[in-house]
Amino acid sequence: MPDSGGGMKNKEVAAGRSWMLFDATGQGRILDVDKYVIMHRVDIHARDLRIIDPLLSYPSSILGREKAIVLNLEHIKAIITADEVFLRDPSDEHVVPVVEELCRRLPAANIVGHSQDKANGRHEAECVEEDEFPFEFRALEVALEATCSFLDARTTDLEAAAYPALDELTSKISSRNLDKVRKVKSAMTRLTARVQKVRDELEQLLDDDNDMADLYLSRKSAGASSPLGGSGRAAYFHSSPAVCSKVSRASKASVATFHGNEDDVEDLEMLLEAYFKQIDSTLNKLITLREYIDDTEDYINFQLDNHRNQLIQLELFLSSATVCLTLYSLVAGIFGMNIPYSWNDGHGYIDKWVIIFGGASSLMLFISIIYYAKHKSYWFLISTGSLDSISTYFDISRMVTLHRLF
């Protein structure tokens, strides 16, 4: 019999050692190393590595460290440095598209222009940087785009399943329809929490310029290598293909910008703002769906209250009939006693009038009780809460109609 404990341990070890490394050219290769090698290579602590452990459940987070960005966004768990990306679980079905996108977008794109000097007859090559974002921002953008698209797709699927289930429940209340709506509401609650966490993480970064500045790994590495900015390029320019023999004027200007404006986070702010709006739009869809579910629940509660009131009315009807029949049976019980009555001698016809008068009196009493209940219906509705249900009915009907229109 196979050892199930040993098999589980092997799976955990395999999950802990499954990494894919992407360099500045977009080439990826599988790494079979333990966590201590990764910690030493990217210079992070063990607590940071635990955040992206697939065997542990940590909420989405983006952490800026001295030489790396620790990224945990849904299924994407990665460590980004100034010239490398360490991606965890590259064989996962949701991570495979991210791997393909990193291979495509990580290499910096350069446009080489050749102009001919007619006077001197020489060719001058000028390098123009097309992608202004450094390496770590290109990798971060791929992760954010994949995460936002993934959550938006899950929201769209949830909407496609939720609205028909809610409409079906509105038309027919049954245990099956209630169970479907319960599952939809549970899935919506979990998805809303995940989307909210990603949104809060982006909002926290946007609200703090220091946190955004910590994500400029290329700026920090360039400042460490050449504090004055005049002896070398920024680290992310090393990752671009070398198509010129000298540093172009555009590259020098970019390096000077990185060294001169260390507090300038406008580029990263624009990047985060774009995906913040996208994830906020996804959250708004979930909020609208939650409101629709709440409206449907209120509408269902009104229908249940209405059925309850109908049962109360039936109970009142039956109770009134029982009281009247009890009074009529009292008369029949008195005359059915085996007691001699002297006043009944020679007056047998009186039984007929007693029966007629007793039946008519019971019927009139029953009609009077029903008329009184209808005449005092406002008291009956208040006592059973139906007035509140009626006002709720009109409010909910109006909201459900608006949701269906828009």
C-alpha positions in Angstrom: 0.0 0.0 0.0 1.5 3.4 -1.0 2.5 5.8 1.7 0.0 8.7 1.4 1.9 10.8 3.9 5.1 10.5 1.8 3.3 11.4 -1.4 1.9 14.5 0.2 5.3 15.5 1.4 6.8 15.0 -2.1 4.1 17.3 -3.5 4.8 20.0 -0.9 8.5 19.8 -1.7 7.8 20.0 -5.5 5.5 23.0 -5.0 8.2 24.7 -2.9 10.9 24.2 -5.5 8.9 25.0 -8.7 10.2 28.3 -10.1 10.6 29.9 -13.5 13.3 32.5 -14.0 12.9 35.2 -16.7 15.8 37.4 -17.6 15.8 40.8 -19.3 15.5 39.3 -22.8 12.3 37.5 -21.9 13.9 34.0 -21.9 12.6 31.7 -19.2 14.0 28.6 -17.7 12.9 26.3 -14.9 14.7 26.4 -11.6 14.9 23.5 -9.2 16.2 25.3 -6.1 15.0 25.6 -2.5 13.8 28.7 -0.8 17.2 29.5 0.8 18.8 29.9 -2.6 16.0 32.3 -3.7 16.3 34.3 -0.5 20.0 34.7 -0.9 19.8 35.6 -4.6 17.1 38.3 -4.3 18.0 39.4 -0.8 14.7 39.0 1.0 13.6 37.6 4.3 11.8 34.3 5.0 8.7 36.1 6.0 8.5 37.7 2.6 8.9 34.4 0.9 6.1 32.9 3.0 3.7 35.5 1.4 4.0 33.8 -2.0 4.0 30.2 -0.6 1.3 28.3 -2.6 0.7 26.0 0.4 -0.2 29.0 2.6 -3.2 31.3 2.2 -2.2 34.9 2.2 -4.2 37.8 0.9 -3.1 39.7 -2.2 -0.2 42.1 -1.6 2.5 44.1 -3.3 5.6 44.7 -1.2 8.6 46.8 -2.2 11.9 45.7 -0.8 15.4 47.0 -1.2 16.3 44.9 -4.2 13.0 43.2 -5.1 9.2 43.4 -5.4 7.3 40.6 -3.7 4.1 40.0 -5.6 1.1 38.0 -4.5 -1.9 38.6 -6.7 -4.4 35.8 -6.8 -2.7 33.0 -8.7 0.3 35.1 -9.6 3.1 34.7 -7.0 6.4 36.2 -8.1 9.5 38.0 -7.1 10.6 40.9 -9.4 14.1 42.4 -9.4 15.7 45.1 -11.6 16.5 42.5 -14.3 14.9 39.2 -13.4 11.5 37.7 -12.6 11.0 34.6 -10.4 7.6 33.2 -11.1 6.1 30.5 -8.9 4.1 27.4 -10.2 4.6 28.2 -13.9 2.8 24.9 -14.9 -0.5 26.1 -13.3 -3.3 26.5 -15.9 -4.0 30.1 -14.8 -0.3 31.0 -14.8 0.6 29.7 -18.3 -0.9 32.8 -20.0 1.2 34.9 -17.7 4.3 33.0 -18.7 3.6 33.6 -22.4 2.9 37.3 -21.8 6.1 37.8 -19.8 8.1 36.2 -22.7 6.5 38.6 -25.1 6.6 41.9 -23.1 9.7 41.7 -20.9 12.2 42.5 -23.7 12.6 46.3 -24.2 11.7 47.4 -27.7 14.1 49.7 -29.4 13.7 51.6 -32.7 16.9 52.1 -34.5 17.0 55.0 -37.0 19.7 55.6 -39.5 20.2 59.0 -41.0 22.8 59.8 -43.6 24.9 62.9 -43.4 25.3 64.1 -47.0 28.0 66.6 -46.2 30.4 64.1 -44.5 29.0 60.9 -46.1 28.8 59.2 -42.7 26.0 57.2 -41.1 24.9 58.2 -37.6 22.9 55.7 -35.5 20.5 57.0 -32.9 18.8 54.8 -30.3 15.3 56.0 -29.2 13.8 54.2 -26.3 10.2 53.2 -27.2 9.3 51.7 -23.9 9.9 54.2 -21.1 9.0 51.8 -18.3 11.9 50.0 -16.6 12.1 46.2 -16.5 10.3 45.8 -13.1 7.4 47.9 -14.2 6.9 45.9 -17.3 6.8 42.8 -15.2 4.5 44.4 -12.7 2.1 45.5 -15.5 1.8 42.0 -16.8 0.9 40.7 -13.4 -1.6 43.5 -12.8 -3.2 43.0 -16.2 -3.5 39.3 -15.7 -5.0 39.6 -12.2 -7.5 42.3 -13.2 -8.6 40.3 -16.3 -8.9 37.1 -14.3 -11.1 38.7 -11.6 -13.2 40.5 -14.2 -13.8 37.2 -16.0 -14.8 35.5 -12.8 -17.2 38.4 -12.1 -18.7 38.1 -15.6 -19.2 34.3 -15.1 -20.9 34.9 -11.8 -23.2 37.5 -13.2 -24.2 35.1 -16.0 -25.2 32.5 -13.4 -26.7 34.9 -10.8 -29.2 36.9 -12.7 -31.1 34.0 -14.2 -31.1 32.2 -10.8 -32.5 35.3 -9.1 -35.2 35.8 -11.7 -36.2 32.2 -11.5 -36.4 32.4 -7.7 -38.6 35.5 -8.1 -41.0 33.7 -10.3 -41.1 30.5 -8.2 -40.0 30.0 -4.6 -38.7 26.5 -4.2 -35.9 24.7 -2.2 -34.0 24.1 -5.4 -34.0 27.8 -6.5 -33.2 28.9 -2.9 -30.2 26.6 -2.9 -29.0 28.0 -6.2 -29.2 31.5 -4.9 -27.4 30.6 -1.7 -24.5 29.2 -3.7 -24.4 32.3 -5.9 -24.4 34.6 -2.8 -21.6 32.6 -1.2 -19.5 32.7 -4.4 -20.2 36.5 -4.7 -19.1 37.1 -1.1 -15.8 35.3 -1.6 -15.1 37.0 -4.9 -15.9 40.4 -3.5 -13.4 39.9 -0.7 -10.7 39.0 -3.2 -11.4 41.9 -5.5 -11.7 44.3 -2.5 -8.2 43.2 -1.3 -6.6 43.8 -4.6 -8.3 47.2 -4.8 -7.2 48.1 -1.3 -3.6 47.2 -2.1 -3.5 49.4 -5.2 -5.2 52.2 -3.3 -2.7 52.0 -0.5 0.2 52.3 -2.9 -1.4 55.2 -4.7 -1.9 57.0 -1.4 1.7 56.8 -0.3 4.5 58.1 -2.6 7.1 56.5 -0.4 5.7 53.0 -1.1 5.6 53.7 -4.8 9.2 55.0 -4.7 10.2 51.7 -3.1 9.1 49.9 -6.3 11.7 51.8 -8.4 14.3 49.1 -8.3 16.2 50.3 -11.4 16.5 53.8 -9.9 17.8 52.4 -6.7 20.3 50.1 -8.4 21.5 52.9 -10.7 21.9 55.2 -7.7 24.0 52.5 -5.9 26.2 51.9 -8.9 26.8 55.6 -9.9 25.5 58.1 -7.4 26.3 61.1 -9.6 24.6 59.6 -12.6 27.5 60.4 -15.0 29.6 57.2 -15.1 27.1 54.6 -16.2 23.6 53.8 -17.3 20.6 52.8 -15.1 20.3 49.1 -14.5 17.2 48.7 -16.7 19.1 50.0 -19.8 21.5 47.1 -19.4 18.6 44.8 -20.1 17.9 46.4 -23.5 19.5 44.9 -26.6 22.8 46.7 -27.5 22.2 48.2 -30.8 24.5 51.3 -30.5 28.1 51.5 -29.6 27.5 54.6 -27.4 24.9 55.7 -25.0 22.3 57.8 -26.9 21.2 61.2 -25.9 17.7 59.8 -25.0 19.3 57.3 -22.7 21.4 59.9 -20.9 18.4 62.1 -20.5 16.4 59.2 -19.0 19.2 58.4 -16.5 19.5 62.0 -15.5 15.7 62.1 -15.0 15.9 59.0 -12.7 18.8 60.4 -10.7 17.5 64.0 -10.6 13.9 63.4 -9.6 14.0 60.6 -7.0 10.6 61.6 -5.6 8.9 61.6 -9.0 6.5 58.6 -9.1 4.2 59.9 -11.9 4.9 57.1 -14.3 4.2 54.4 -11.7 1.2 56.3 -10.4 -0.3 56.4 -13.9 0.3 52.6 -14.3 -1.3 51.8 -11.0 -4.2 54.3 -11.5 -5.2 52.5 -14.8 -5.5 49.1 -13.1 -7.1 50.6 -10.0 -9.9 51.9 -12.2 -10.3 48.5 -13.8 -10.4 46.6 -10.5 -12.7 49.3 -9.1 -15.1 48.8 -12.1 -15.1 45.0 -11.3 -15.9 45.8 -7.7 -18.8 48.0 -8.7 -20.2 45.1 -10.7 -20.1 42.9 -7.7 -21.7 45.6 -5.5 -24.5 46.0 -8.1 -25.0 42.2 -8.0 -25.1 42.2 -4.2 -27.8 45.0 -4.2 -29.8 43.0 -6.7 -29.6 39.9 -4.5 -30.6 42.0 -1.5 -33.6 43.4 -3.4 -34.6 39.9 -4.5 -34.4 38.7 -0.9 -36.6 41.5 0.3 -39.1 40.8 -2.5 -39.1 37.1 -1.5 -39.6 38.0 2.2 -42.7 40.1 1.1 -44.1 37.2 -0.7 -43.6 34.9 2.3 -45.2 37.6 4.5 -48.2 37.8 2.1 -48.6 34.0 2.3 -48.4 34.1 6.1 -51.1 36.8 6.2 -53.3 34.7 4.0 -52.9 31.8 6.4 -53.8 34.1 9.3 -56.9 35.3 7.5 -57.9 31.7 6.9 -57.3 30.9 10.5 -59.5 33.8 11.5 -62.2 32.6 9.2 -62.1 29.1 10.5 -62.0 30.3 14.2 -65.1 32.5 13.6 -67.0 29.6 12.0 -66.0 27.3 14.9 -67.3 29.8 17.5 -70.6 30.1 15.7 -71.0 26.4 15.4 -70.1 26.0 19.0 -73.0 28.3 20.1 -75.4 26.4 17.8 -74.3 23.1 19.2 -74.9 24.5 22.7 -78.6 24.9 21.9 -78.7 21.4 20.4 -76.9 20.0 23.4 -79.4 21.6 25.8 -82.4 20.2 24.0 -80.7 16.9 23.6 -80.6 16.3 27.4 -82.8 13.6 28.8 -84.7 15.9 31.1 -88.4 16.3 31.2 -89.7 19.8 30.4 -93.2 20.7 31.5 -93.3 23.7 29.3 -92.7 21.5 26.2 -95.9 19.4 26.7 -98.2 19.9 23.7 -95.8 22.4 22.1 -93.7 20.2 19.8 -93.6 22.8 17.1 -91.2 24.9 19.2 -88.3 22.6 18.3 -88.5 23.7 14.7 -88.3 27.4 15.6 -85.5 26.8 18.0 -83.5 25.1 15.2 -84.3 27.8 12.7 -83.6 30.7 15.1 -80.4 29.1 16.4 -79.0 28.5 12.9 -80.0 31.9 11.7 -78.4 33.5 14.8 -75.2 31.6 14.3 -75.0 32.5 10.6 -75.6 36.2 11.4 -72.9 36.1 14.1 -70.5 34.6 11.7 -71.3 37.2 9.1 -70.9 40.0 11.7 -67.4 38.7 12.7 -66.2 38.6 9.1 -67.6 42.1 8.4 -66.0 43.5 11.5 -62.6 41.9 10.6 -62.8 43.5 7.1 -64.0 46.8 8.4 -61.1 46.9 10.9 -58.6 45.6 8.3 -56.1 48.4 9.1 -55.7 47.0 12.6 -55.3 43.5 11.2 -52.6 44.6 8.8 -50.7 46.5 11.4 -50.8 43.6 13.8 -49.4 41.2 11.2 -46.9 43.7 9.7 -48.5 43.7 6.2 -48.5 47.5 5.9 -44.7 47.5 6.1 -44.6 44.6 3.7 -46.8 46.5 1.2 -44.6 49.6 1.3 -41.6 47.3 1.0 -43.2 45.7 -2.0 -43.5 48.9 -3.9 -39.9 49.9 -3.1 -38.5 46.5 -4.1 -40.6 46.3 -7.2 -39.3 49.7 -8.3 -35.6 48.7 -7.6 -36.0 45.4 -9.4 -37.5 47.1 -12.4 -34.7 49.6 -12.5 -32.1 46.8 -12.4 -33.8 45.0 -15.2 -33.9 48.1 -17.3 -30.3 49.0 -16.9 
